[in-house]
Amino acid sequence: MAAEEEMKKKGTLSVLLGAAFLMATSAIGPGFLTQTAVFTEKLKAAFAFAILSSILIDIVVQLNIWRILAVSKMRAQDVANKVLPGLGYFLAFAVALGGLVFNIGNIAGAAMGLNVLTGMSMPLGAIISAAIAIFLFLRKELGRAMDKFAQALGFVMIAMVLFMVFKTQPPVGLALKEAVLPSTIDWMIVLTLVGGTVGGYISFAGAHRIIDAGITGEENLPSISKGAVNAIGITGIMRFLLFLAILGVVLMGHKLDPSNPPASAFQLGAGELGYKIFGIILWSAGITSVIGASYTSISFLRTLFKSVNDKLRAWMIGFIVFSTAIFATVGKPVALLIFAGSINGLILPLALISVLLAAHRKDIIGSYKHPLWMSIIGYIMAAFTMWMGVMSLGRIFSLFS
């Protein structure tokens, strides 16, 4: 009996670690790399404060979502529909649209990574990357395969960036000082980082994974909270190491190429070897984000449409195939990417508000008492991100009017 309990505990920890890496690697996509390079060049060492602030905010957002969904034993769209009938359908549509369009960018990132490494054409790189992702979705134990794949490539990315940190030798002491005593503070950059890390479908990747694995209920909350913090911790480590590697290059007096800031940073920092390392990181970031986006986007539809739930793998594979086909034939549709980005900005506040409202509904969470401090900070973040989302959407409509 004790051995059985021990095995069950190990299985739970394995799933939670996998869910943490799935969420983290979903966040660490091609846009994450570009964003970090651009903001490092702009703020220099003071960017450390923005990273630390965003990590603390991300942890609270993630804890709210993981804990409440786990106690409710429902996915975000079902909780939203209980709070306000029809809201779950809007969220599911927004996540599916945003996920599909961003998946085109993820496929592009993976293809570009292979192009850097081998010189192969972008369409061929996209097809090979898509085939690898599809192979993963065909595995019998899909959840376990995703967990292991995300963990392996997560460690590869961290190791590669760590090598670059040693190569560029940034002033770590200055960065740590700026993290707590910044010379410059830009709250819009902090909120942009929050949106890029837990915005859209990303914050639900890990939460939906633990629900699929049946790790729910109040009895699992300590482990679930640890998993949520680990997810943000992995993302934060990657962001901070990437920032340090690029900071070393920027403080040497180099200017990053605006057409591809992270690639030029790696090339300036370590020559041809640095450029190849960037290729590995970019491919890893792209392919893991393809898997995270496909899995999470379809998980938002599965409880709302029986046909999706009955043919789950086929829908996930179709999602990848469709994204790849659009990229290979049309490229990245700029207008659609911009529009999806704005819709994406509304997903986090709406989903977060519905989850926070659910925390006070006994018909959803039973006798569970959600910590008041988590709710307060959650509502503050929902208000900030809603404001940002509405402002962004307003700018987009003015462009198209």
Secondary structure, 3 states (H helix, E strand, C coil): CHHHHHHHHHHHHHHHHHHHHHHHHHHCCHHHHHHHHHHHHHHHHHHHHHHHHHHHHHHHHHHHHHHHHHHHCCCHHHHHHHHCCCHHHHHHHHHHHHHHHHHHHHHHHHHHHHHHHHCCCHHHHHHHHHHHHHHHHCCCCHHHHHHHHHHHHHHHHHHHHHHHHHHHCCCHHHHHHHHHCCCCCCHHHHHHHHHHHHCCCHHHHHHHHHHHCCCCCHHHHHHHHHHHHHHHHHHHHHHHHHHHHHHHHHCCCCCCCCCCHHHHHHHHHHHHHHHHHHHHHHHHHHHHHHHHHHHHHHHCCCCCCHHHHHCHHHHHHHHHHHHHHHHHHCCCCHHHHHHHHHHHHHHHHHHHHHHHHHCCCHHHHCCCCCCHHHHHHHHHHHHHHHHHHHHHHHHHHHHHC
